[in-house]
């Protein structure tokens, strides 16, 4: 399966598995408001993102991912660029090494957990997760008592690939292997259906990169997340 679609992941998701969440035109699309703050564009289109002006609000913040940045409308400002490692799980069998501990209960999260999911991710990793991001795929969590303390799920999904995201644990519960267990759950789910797991992590997050490498992920490329604000 060719991985070239991962060079422009938001666009490829919005024209395939996630097309039901897309607003836009033939050349430029975005996830609906409240779903995910990502916009995509056709790699073949060297024109402008002007097509999306009618689908964005003044003051809104969103992200464009990848190398190919088309012309932006005059009132769109790049606030910063975050270089990330794009990592793939090329050997699903290797992650089976981390499935032996059954002492922690993993739950599939749903509508009743929506507010707690949003609060957790906003505490640990704010900015990339909206209220209804959970609708994009399957999310799992670990609870202590009735409190959600760790979670992970699927974000961008495109034909043959699914992105792991919202991998987070409350600070006071780190060091217990919760993230590893949740990642394992999702990757095994993907492997059973022939889906390749991938993820993005800031190049500066060396600790997370080492964990993912330990679990069998390898870096495919560096990819840029550009934070855009419409003035």
C-alpha positions in Angstrom: 0.0 0.0 0.0 1.5 3.4 -1.0 2.1 5.8 1.8 2.3 8.8 -0.5 -1.2 9.8 0.7 0.3 10.6 4.1 2.1 13.6 2.6 -1.2 15.4 2.6 -3.2 13.6 5.2 -6.0 16.0 6.0 -6.9 16.4 2.3 -6.8 12.6 1.7 -9.0 12.0 4.8 -11.5 14.5 3.7 -11.9 13.0 0.2 -12.1 9.4 1.5 -13.1 8.0 4.9 -13.9 11.4 6.4 -15.7 12.9 3.4 -18.9 13.1 5.5 -17.2 15.6 7.8 -15.9 17.9 5.0 -17.0 21.4 3.9 -15.4 23.1 1.0 -14.8 22.8 -2.8 -13.1 20.5 -5.2 -9.7 22.1 -4.4 -9.9 22.9 -0.7 -11.7 21.3 2.2 -11.9 21.6 5.9 -13.4 19.6 8.8 -16.8 20.9 9.9 -16.8 23.4 12.8 -16.6 21.6 16.1 -15.1 18.4 14.6 -11.4 19.2 14.0 -9.4 22.4 13.3 -7.7 21.0 10.1 -8.0 22.2 6.5 -6.7 20.4 3.5 -6.1 21.2 -0.2 -5.5 19.3 -3.4 -1.8 18.7 -4.0 -2.5 19.2 -7.7 -3.9 22.7 -7.0 -1.3 25.3 -7.0 -3.9 28.1 -6.6 -5.3 29.8 -3.5 -7.2 28.7 -0.4 -9.6 31.5 -1.2 -12.2 28.8 -1.7 -12.4 28.2 2.0 -13.0 31.9 3.0 -16.7 31.3 3.1 -16.2 28.2 5.3 -14.1 30.0 8.0 -14.9 32.6 10.6 -13.0 35.7 11.7 -10.7 34.9 14.6 -10.8 31.1 13.9 -7.6 29.1 14.3 -6.9 26.0 12.2 -4.0 24.0 10.8 -2.7 23.1 7.4 -0.4 20.1 7.3 2.3 19.2 4.8 4.8 20.6 2.4 2.6 22.1 -0.2 1.2 25.4 1.0 -1.0 27.2 -1.5 -1.5 31.0 -1.6 -3.4 32.1 1.5 -6.1 34.8 1.6 -4.8 38.2 2.8 -6.5 37.9 6.1 -5.0 34.4 6.9 -1.9 34.6 9.0 0.6 31.8 9.8 1.2 32.0 13.6 3.8 29.3 13.8 5.0 26.1 12.2 5.5 22.9 14.2 7.8 20.3 12.7 6.6 16.8 13.5 7.7 13.2 13.0 5.2 11.2 11.0 5.6 7.7 12.3 4.1 4.4 11.0 3.7 1.0 12.6 5.3 -1.2 10.0 5.4 -4.4 12.0 2.0 -4.9 13.8 3.2 -8.1 15.4 5.8 -6.3 17.5 3.2 -4.5 19.4 1.8 -7.8 20.7 4.7 -7.7 23.2 2.8 -5.1 25.2 -0.6 -6.9 25.6 0.1 -9.2 28.5 -0.9 -7.0 31.5 -4.7 -7.3 32.0 -4.7 -5.6 35.4 -6.0 -2.3 33.9 -9.5 -2.1 32.4 -9.7 -0.3 29.1 -13.1 1.1 28.1 -14.5 2.3 24.8 -15.5 5.9 25.3 -18.8 7.4 24.0 -21.2 10.2 24.2 -21.6 10.1 27.9 -17.8 10.6 28.2 -17.6 13.6 25.8 -17.2 16.4 28.3 -14.6 14.5 30.3 -12.7 13.6 27.2 -12.6 17.2 26.1 -11.5 18.4 29.5 -8.7 15.8 29.8 -7.2 16.5 26.4 -7.5 20.3 26.9 -5.6 20.0 30.2 -2.8 18.0 28.7 -2.6 18.9 24.9 -4.9 21.9 24.2 -5.6 23.2 20.7 -5.9 20.1 18.4 -9.1 18.5 19.8 -12.6 20.0 19.5 -15.8 19.0 21.3 -16.8 16.5 18.6 -13.4 15.2 17.5 -14.4 12.0 19.2 -16.8 11.4 16.3 -13.9 10.8 13.9 -13.2 7.3 15.1 -12.9 4.9 18.1 -11.6 6.3 21.4 -10.5 4.2 24.4 -9.9 5.4 28.0 -8.7 4.2 31.4 -10.6 5.3 34.5 -9.6 5.4 38.1 -12.9 5.1 40.0 -15.2 7.2 37.8 -12.5 9.6 36.7 -11.0 9.5 33.2 -7.3 9.6 33.6 -5.9 8.5 30.2 -7.2 8.2 26.7 -6.3 7.7 23.0 -8.2 7.5 19.8 -8.4 7.9 16.0 -8.2 11.3 14.4 -7.5 11.5 10.6 -8.6 8.3 8.8 -8.0 7.7 5.2 -8.2 4.7 2.9 -5.9 2.1 4.4 -4.5 4.3 7.3 -5.7 5.5 10.6 -4.0 8.2 12.8 -3.6 7.7 16.5 -4.2 10.9 18.5 -5.4 12.4 21.7 -2.8 10.1 23.5 -2.7 11.7 26.9 -2.5 10.9 30.6 -3.1 13.2 33.6 0.2 14.1 35.1 -0.4 12.4 38.4 -1.1 9.1 36.6 1.9 9.0 34.3 4.5 6.3 34.6 2.0 3.5 34.8 2.1 2.5 31.1 -1.5 3.7 30.4 -0.6 5.3 27.1 1.2 2.2 25.9 -1.8 0.0 26.7 -4.2 2.3 24.9 -2.0 2.5 21.8 -1.7 -1.3 21.8 -5.5 -1.6 21.9 -5.9 0.7 18.9 -3.1 -0.8 16.9 -4.3 -4.3 17.4 -7.7 -3.2 16.2 -6.2 -1.7 13.1 -4.1 -4.8 12.4 -7.2 -7.1 12.4 -8.8 -5.0 9.7 -5.7 -4.4 7.5 -5.3 -0.8 8.5 -1.8 0.8 9.0 -1.5 2.8 12.2 0.3 6.1 12.0 0.8 9.2 14.2 2.4 12.6 14.5 4.6 13.8 17.3 6.6 17.0 17.7 10.2 16.5 16.9 11.1 18.1 20.2 9.2 15.4 22.1 12.0 13.0 22.4 10.5 11.0 25.2 7.3 10.2 23.2 9.4 9.4 20.1 11.4 6.8 22.1 8.2 5.2 23.4 6.8 4.9 19.9 10.0 3.5 18.5 10.0 0.9 21.4 6.5 -0.1 20.3 7.5 -0.7 16.7 6.9 2.6 15.0 9.4 4.1 12.6 9.7 7.6 11.4 8.5 8.0 7.8 9.2 11.7 7.4 9.2 15.1 8.9 5.9 17.0 8.3 4.9 20.5 9.2 1.8 21.6 11.1 1.1 25.2 10.3 -1.2 27.1 12.7 -3.3 29.6 10.8 -5.5 32.4 12.1 -8.1 34.2 10.1 -8.0 37.8 11.2 
